[in-house]
Amino acid sequence: MRAPEITELSVKDTHRLIPAKYLDEDDSVLCRIAEDQKHLEDIFALDHATNDRLAGENNLLPGIGLDELVTNIPGFRIINASFCHAHPQGSRFNGPDRGAWYASVESDTALAEVMFHREQQYLEIDWSEPDEVVYDDCLANFDTAFHDIRNSEEFKECLNPDSYVASQSLAAVLLGTGSAGVVYPSVRLRGGTCLVCFRPALVNNVRKGTRRTIKWDGKRLFA
């Protein structure tokens, strides 16, 4: 497989919407349900044993090693989590063993991407009750060379709205060659631009942006 062209990408304030509960700096919810200190220690031990981010930071995951994860920089836990908590079926440009940092250049694009996937989750479980989820816009900067498929017919199957087969195959090849990631047109919002970063150390200056709430009325999503 021929690799896509490479573009030097320098972009600030990319957008990644993350459920606010994962970015809150308050005490863990475990602290609020523990009956006493011993109970708290026991449930923390159980949580740590099943937490993929902590497993990754202890070199216990097959897809990413401790040498690639980051520490002692702003947002390092949320960066590591995105690489350690891969979807069981993978995502567009990653398989189930290793996650990646997905972001959008425009805030509207990030919202469209999240709303599509959130709606699919509601539809898959036939959820008909009203619900809402609060998201924080996690901003990050990138200044490196990315493989670029924005204007390539050769890689159009990687943008298939219903299949990740071609895109995951491309990502596996690129990851093995040391690629930083891929910049590509949004599949969920015409004219939008997305990127996926394969390397934790290249996700720079992570900080919180605007908070957004997505509401489900039992049939459709609203923002």
C-alpha positions in Angstrom: 0.0 0.0 0.0 1.4 3.4 -1.0 1.5 5.9 1.8 -0.4 9.2 1.4 1.4 12.5 0.9 2.8 14.2 3.9 1.7 17.7 5.0 3.5 19.9 7.5 0.6 20.7 9.9 0.7 23.6 12.4 -2.7 24.1 13.9 -3.8 25.5 17.3 -7.0 24.9 19.3 -8.1 21.7 17.7 -11.3 20.4 19.3 -12.0 17.1 21.0 -15.3 16.7 22.9 -14.9 14.5 26.0 -17.7 13.7 28.5 -17.2 16.2 31.3 -17.2 13.5 34.0 -13.8 12.4 32.7 -12.2 15.9 33.0 -13.8 17.0 36.3 -11.1 17.7 38.9 -13.3 16.9 41.9 -12.8 13.9 44.1 -13.4 10.5 42.5 -17.0 9.3 42.7 -15.5 6.3 44.6 -14.9 8.7 47.5 -18.6 9.5 47.7 -19.8 5.9 47.8 -17.2 4.4 50.1 -18.4 3.5 53.6 -15.0 3.9 55.3 -11.3 4.2 54.5 -10.8 0.4 54.2 -13.8 0.2 51.8 -12.3 3.1 49.8 -9.0 1.3 49.5 -10.6 -1.9 48.4 -12.8 -0.3 45.6 -9.8 1.8 44.4 -7.8 -1.4 44.1 -10.6 -2.9 42.1 -10.9 0.2 39.9 -7.1 0.3 39.3 -7.1 -3.4 38.3 -9.7 -2.8 35.5 -8.5 0.6 34.4 -6.8 0.5 31.0 -5.1 3.8 31.4 -3.4 2.6 34.6 -2.6 -0.7 33.0 -0.9 1.2 30.1 1.0 3.3 32.5 2.3 0.1 34.1 3.3 -1.4 30.8 0.5 -4.0 30.8 -1.3 -3.2 27.5 -0.4 -5.0 24.2 -0.9 -2.0 21.9 1.1 0.7 23.6 4.1 0.8 25.9 5.0 2.9 28.9 7.8 4.5 26.8 5.2 6.2 24.5 2.9 7.5 27.2 3.3 11.0 28.7 3.6 12.3 32.2 3.9 15.5 34.2 2.5 17.7 31.4 -1.0 19.4 31.4 -3.7 16.9 30.6 -1.4 13.9 30.5 -4.0 11.6 32.0 -6.6 12.4 29.4 -4.0 12.1 26.7 -2.9 8.6 27.9 -6.5 7.6 28.3 -7.3 8.2 24.7 -4.5 5.8 23.7 -5.2 3.2 26.3 -9.0 3.0 26.1 -9.6 1.8 22.6 -13.1 0.9 21.4 -13.5 -2.9 21.4 -13.9 -2.8 17.6 -11.5 0.0 17.0 -12.3 3.4 15.5 -11.7 4.8 12.0 -7.9 4.9 12.2 -7.1 2.6 15.0 -7.8 -1.0 16.0 -9.0 -2.5 19.3 -5.5 -2.8 20.9 -4.4 0.8 20.7 -6.4 4.1 20.8 -5.5 7.4 19.2 -6.2 11.1 19.7 -9.0 12.3 17.4 -9.7 16.0 17.0 -11.3 18.4 14.6 -10.0 21.8 13.3 -13.5 23.4 13.7 -15.7 23.2 16.8 -18.8 22.4 14.7 -17.0 19.5 13.2 -16.2 18.0 16.6 -19.8 18.4 17.6 -21.1 16.7 14.5 -18.7 13.8 14.9 -19.7 13.3 18.6 -23.4 13.7 17.9 -23.3 11.1 15.2 -21.7 8.4 17.4 -23.8 9.3 20.4 -27.0 9.0 18.4 -25.8 5.6 17.1 -25.4 4.4 20.7 -28.9 5.4 21.6 -30.3 3.8 18.6 -28.4 0.5 19.1 -29.9 0.0 22.6 -33.3 1.4 21.5 -33.1 4.1 24.2 -36.4 6.1 24.2 -36.1 8.0 27.5 -34.9 11.7 27.5 -31.2 12.0 28.4 -28.4 14.5 28.2 -24.6 14.4 28.3 -22.3 17.3 29.2 -19.1 17.5 27.2 -15.9 19.6 27.7 -14.1 20.8 24.6 -10.6 19.6 25.0 -8.3 21.9 23.0 -4.8 20.8 21.8 -2.1 22.1 19.4 -0.2 20.2 16.7 3.0 21.1 14.9 4.3 18.2 13.0 4.0 16.3 9.7 0.9 14.3 9.1 -0.1 12.0 6.3 -2.8 13.8 4.3 -5.7 12.2 2.5 -7.9 15.3 2.1 -7.5 15.4 -1.7 -6.8 11.9 -2.7 -9.2 9.6 -4.6 -6.8 6.7 -3.9 -7.8 6.7 -0.2 -11.5 7.6 -0.5 -12.5 4.2 0.9 -10.9 5.2 4.2 -13.7 7.7 4.4 -16.5 5.1 4.0 -19.3 6.3 6.4 -20.2 2.7 7.2 -16.9 0.8 7.4 -13.5 1.2 9.0 -11.9 -1.8 7.2 -9.8 0.3 4.7 -9.0 3.0 7.2 -7.8 0.7 9.9 -5.7 -1.2 7.4 -4.0 2.1 6.3 -3.5 3.1 9.9 -1.8 -0.1 10.8 0.7 0.3 7.9 1.3 4.0 8.8 1.7 3.2 12.5 4.3 0.6 11.7 6.3 3.1 9.7 6.4 5.7 12.5 3.7 8.0 11.2 2.5 10.9 13.4 -1.0 10.5 12.2 -3.5 11.4 9.5 -5.4 14.6 8.5 -8.6 13.9 6.7 -12.0 15.4 5.7 -14.8 14.9 8.2 -17.2 12.1 7.3 -20.0 13.6 9.4 -19.8 17.3 8.4 -19.2 18.3 4.8 -16.3 20.8 4.7 -14.9 19.9 8.1 -11.4 18.8 8.8 -10.4 16.1 11.3 -7.1 14.6 12.4 -6.0 11.5 14.2 -2.7 11.6 16.1 -0.9 8.3 16.7 1.7 9.5 19.2 0.9 10.8 22.7 3.9 13.0 22.8 2.7 15.1 19.8 -0.6 16.2 21.6 0.4 19.6 22.8 -0.9 22.2 25.3 -4.1 20.3 26.3 -6.6 22.5 28.1 -10.3 22.9 28.6 -12.5 25.0 26.2 -16.2 25.5 26.0 -18.6 23.2 27.7 -21.4 21.7 25.5 -24.6 19.8 26.4 -26.1 17.2 24.0 -29.7 16.3 24.7 -31.6 13.2 23.5 -35.4 13.5 23.3 -36.0 9.8 22.7 -35.8 10.0 18.9 -33.2 12.7 18.0 -30.2 14.5 19.4 -30.0 18.3 20.0 -27.1 20.6 21.0 
